[in-house]
Amino acid sequence: MQVPILDLKAQYAAVRNEAMQAISEVCESQSFALGPAVAEFEEKIAAYCDSKHAIGVSSGTDALLVSLMASEIKPGDEVITTPFTFFATAGCIARLGAKPVFVDVEIDSYNIDAGLIEEKITEKTRAIIPVHLFGQIAQMKVITEIAQRHNLAVIEDAAQAIGASQDGIKCGNFGDCGCFSFYPTKNLSGFGDGGLVTTNTESLAERIRILRDHGQNPRYFYKAIGGNFRLDSVQAAVLAVKLRYLDGWNEKRRQNAALYDSIFANSPVRAPEIGANNVSIYHQYTVTVPERDQLQKFLAENQISSAIFYPKPLHLQDCFKELGYKRGDLPVAERLCSEVLSLPVYPELSPDQIEYVARTALEFYGIN
């Protein structure tokens, strides 16, 4: 049996007619940048996220970048974040001349360890970027309390977590901004790049809208130096179609994860742990395992695709060597990079496929 890590064609088949009709309507309108389709999508996604404002942007990376710009992060500032995440989280900090300050992560949730944040705060600290990794929200109550005590901005990297909630509150509503990605592999995905910023602060929303369009307001009159961070109308139209299916897709991912959990119980394959107050969307089903690389090879030999997110923590990446980190500084993140393996969890998987993946993994460890 062949099981890919993700099957985009299966999802496309389910929405093909609606998506192509939506694209056709944009083509007929000939309004391709910040047109009616973008405004309509922003209204719908704001309601879905329970946020007052939703601003469509060109990618999840640009969502982070424009949020940092709107928060007036400048050269010499420090921004606290996690080393166990996609590069964009820290890369956007560095692009503005600020310094990423890395805090180790929790072994069970893979998210930033909120209990270690306060000791990293200095007089130069201006913001915290927690990442809701693999679809589970970080410890936002503790993080926002720390931020309030020290007058710090909080920018949620929710690129992998749209629809996830904590204590009944959806991600993107805990901090000053929430940043989302609609890259084709995400739970809510476009036909190319796209992103979103949510906020409940009117002045921040206005500033982000201006910055995403080069800083102009009105046209050709520049309030600030912004960038070309606009969301294309075609992407907005496709996303509006897929948004109608998102909750169902996320629920199917949870069902798939629950089946994995039941099979892996009391085995060397340690399933991801979800906090009792969290509802995860399982962007990835990421386990920790001994002999990770050998297991991945064994799965591949049995036509099962898997992925490693992430093989090297950010504090040890060559581009950040000037920050002065060394191996051993953030031991949990370093350990996870050698043990994590993401297994197929996308909604279109059949129970038989999940059983095959899980049983094959256990077979590697000699468990029938």
Secondary structure, DSSP 4 states (H G I P E B T S, - for coil): --B-S--HHHHHHHHHHHHHHHHHHHHHHT--BS-HHHHHHHHHHHHHHT-SEEEEES-HHHHHHHHHHHTT--TT-EEEE-SSS-THHHHHHHHTT-EEEE--B-TTT-SB-GGGTGGG--TTEEEEE-B-GGG----HHHHHHHHHHHT-EEEEE-TT-TT-EETTEETTSSSSEEEEE--TTSSS--SS--EEEEES-HHHHHHHHHHTBTTBSSTT-BSS---B-BPBHHHHHHHHHHHTTHHHHHHHHHHHHHHHHHHHTTSSSBPPP--TTEE---SSEEEE-TTHHHHHHHHHHTTB--B-S-SS-GGGSGGGGGG---TTSSHHHHHHHHHEEEE---TT--HHHHHHHHHHHHHHTT--
